[in-house]
Amino acid sequence: MRANRRRQRKPDPLAHPEAIRSMFDSLHSLLPDLIPQSEKHLVKMLNAVRNVERHPASDTQRGRPSRWKRTELLRVASHLRFLLDRETQGRVSLNSFISLYVRILNFPSGEF
């Protein structure tokens, strides 16, 4: 009988609030003119980035206009994608970071 070999589990270095805030600081140092100082506004901007990535450009006047220009959001997306590729070796996508990892900031503070 063949023994099953499992790969060793490694802790995710990005799954801590400090690591996420460090990514925010890196993003702010790359784009100081675009990235808001407030963490709350930055999370809103990242959700807008995720929306821009998911939906193609349209010229319709329906819906609420965005706070940020589409070109600015695409610029933030490209820089964040660069940081994620550098820090996680391409393991975490832009969409995963925004939808899953940023939510960690809302968890109650405590020992992980």
Rosetta blueprint (number, residue, H / E / L):
1 M L
2 R L
3 A L
4 N L
5 R L
6 R L
7 R L
8 Q L
9 R L
10 K L
11 P L
12 D L
13 P L
14 L L
15 A L
16 H L
17 P H
18 E H
19 A H
20 I H
21 R H
22 S H
23 M H
24 F H
25 D H
26 S H
27 L H
28 H H
29 S H
30 L H
31 L L
32 P L
33 D L
34 L L
35 I L
36 P L
37 Q L
38 S L
39 E H
40 K H
41 H H
42 L H
43 V H
44 K H
45 M H
46 L H
47 N H
48 A H
49 V H
50 R H
51 N H
52 V H
53 E H
54 R H
55 H L
56 P L
57 A L
58 S L
59 D L
60 T L
61 Q L
62 R L
63 G L
64 R L
65 P L
66 S L
67 R L
68 W L
69 K L
70 R H
71 T H
72 E H
73 L H
74 L H
75 R H
76 V H
77 A H
78 S H
79 H H
80 L H
81 R H
82 F H
83 L H
84 L H
85 D H
86 R H
87 E H
88 T H
89 Q L
90 G L
91 R L
92 V L
93 S L
94 L H
95 N H
96 S H
97 F H
98 I H
99 S H
100 L H
101 Y H
102 V H
103 R H
104 I H
105 L H
106 N H
107 F L
108 P L
109 S L
110 G L
111 E L
112 F L
